[in-house]
């Protein structure tokens, strides 16, 4: 049980670590277009991201597949850039493509999880005892992501209360800033 709590705390702090702001940027870009009316969609976007994240950790932990760190470190800001660009391109659409969003959230979770896979392997125990750490870590990641997403939804609610026109501008400006940060991250890696 103590091991499960340790990895829960590790997963929880992984998302909230300001030095690893890429996770926060992705969650921000993912959640920006939504309000509390779409809470089910937001929940599934975040949960599918966590499932993808956990699946890639499993692949890494059990040494089934470990992609190049350099490629993954480049792909992470690309996922953020694509998500933010999607917000801008679909800003005026009333109904977004939920199937596209849900599947890409799962796929982008895979990429982000591989980014943490090598570190996770260094801090866990031998292969036969990695199940509890993976479970604790996944629950910690999901819990902290939901807290962040709720915070973003409250900010979105405050903007919506001002005006839907402001909300549209807020999404475009925020997504543009996220794109700029992502492009900067990509350039720094090249």
Secondary structure by P-SEA (a helix, b strand, c coil): caaaaaaaaaaaaaaaccccaaaaaaaaaacccccccaaaaaaaaaaaaaaaaaaaaaaaaaccccccaaaaaaaaaaaaaaaaaaaaaaccccccaaaaaaaaaaaaaaaaaaaaaaaaaacccccccaaaaaaaaaaaaaaaaaaaaaaaaaaaaaaaaacaaaaaaaaaaaaaaaaaaaaaaaaaac
